[in-house]
C-alpha cells in the first residue's frame, strides 16, 4: 500500500511541469551546444535531431555555417531563433569604446 501511494504521488509530481507547460504559447528551441556542435555534427544531423525531439528550432553560435544551418532547419519547417557571436573588446574600436565607458 505504501509503495502504491508513493508511485501515485511520484507520478503526479512528474506530470506537474508538463501540465504547466501545456498553456504556454511561446516556442521552445534547443541551443546548438546540445545538438552536436562540439562533436562537429553536420547541420543536417543537428536539424534532424531538433525536429525529432520536438523543438521549434535552434539557437546557433558562431558566424560560420549559418547559411547551411538555416537551410537545414527551414527544410524541416524549423526556425533559427538566435545567433550568438563573441566580440573581443580589447582592441580599441572607436564605435564600441564610448558606450562601454562608465560616466
Residue pairs with C-beta under 8 A, 6 or more apart in sequence:
27 56
27 57
27 79
27 81
28 55
28 56
29 50
29 55
29 56
29 57
29 58
29 59
29 79
29 81
29 82
30 49
30 50
30 53
30 55
30 57
30 58
30 59
31 58
31 59
31 61
32 46
32 58
32 59
32 60
32 61
32 69
33 61
35 41
35 46
35 49
35 50
35 58
36 45
36 46
36 49
37 46
37 61
41 49
43 65
43 68
43 69
43 71
43 72
43 73
44 72
46 58
46 69
46 72
47 58
47 69
47 72
47 73
47 75
47 76
47 78
48 76
50 57
50 58
50 73
50 76
50 78
51 76
51 77
51 78
55 78
56 78
56 79
56 81
57 73
57 78
57 79
57 80
57 81
58 69
58 73
58 78
58 79
58 80
58 81
59 81
59 82
59 83
59 84
60 66
60 69
60 80
60 82
60 83
60 84
61 83
61 84
61 85
62 83
62 84
62 85
63 83
63 85
66 80
66 83
69 80
70 80
73 79
73 80
87 96
89 96
89 100
